[in-house]
Amino acid sequence: MSTFSNTAPMTLYYWKIKARSYAAMAVAQAGGLNVVHTDDPNLAELKPSLPFGQLPYLVDGDVKVAQSLAIVRYLARKGGLQGDDDKGFAFSEMLIQEMEDIFTLMAKANYEKDKVRASLLILFLKFVLSFSAIPTSCNL
Ligand SMILES: N[C@@H](CCC(=O)N[C@@H](CS)C(=O)NCC(=O)O)C(=O)O
């Protein structure tokens, strides 16, 4: 998976699943950045070089970034997606944190063994998404 642009490719190490690298790839695509996503990285081999021992991990030449939200922000900055002013930057930050809340909820539902609780979490997620204030309160 990669986006189209002429810049030197960055590498995003993560498994090919829709989880902690997904937002980063969406931002890369929106910003026209050349990011190559690995398919099945060898975590044991990479681990000693990872700042916190975990993936995702982005390598952009000599810049190496761990932590999924730091990667999202790094790519948003490179792609010029953090807004042109304070208001735009605040909106960008809000969206990143909202995305994390939604991801956390989805992960909880995914790993929830109790089917009733899982269903409730999914219902709550749908409620959050359908009543999100973002489309009406921000006019970017
Ligand atoms: N706060 C970190 C969490 C990263 C994380 O939990 N990574 C997991 C995969 S989703 C991992 O690398 N697990 C393997 C391990 O901890 O050894 C982030 O947002 O990047």
The ligand as an ORCA input file, in Angstrom:
! r2SCAN-3c Opt
* xyz 0 1
  N       0.771      3.886     22.118
  C       1.281      3.080     21.033
  C       0.733      1.672     21.156
  C       1.399      0.770     20.134
  C       0.985     -0.665     20.316
  O       0.206     -1.036     21.244
  N       1.512     -1.502     19.419
  C       1.245     -2.916     19.475
  C       0.487     -3.365     18.220
  S      -1.030     -2.489     18.018
  C       2.564     -3.681     19.493
  O       3.534     -3.278     18.874
  N       2.550     -4.805     20.205
  C       3.691     -5.692     20.267
  C       4.445     -5.574     21.542
  O       4.101     -4.746     22.412
  O       5.406     -6.339     21.700
  C       0.896      3.715     19.684
  O      -0.131      4.398     19.629
  O       1.642      3.538     18.715
*
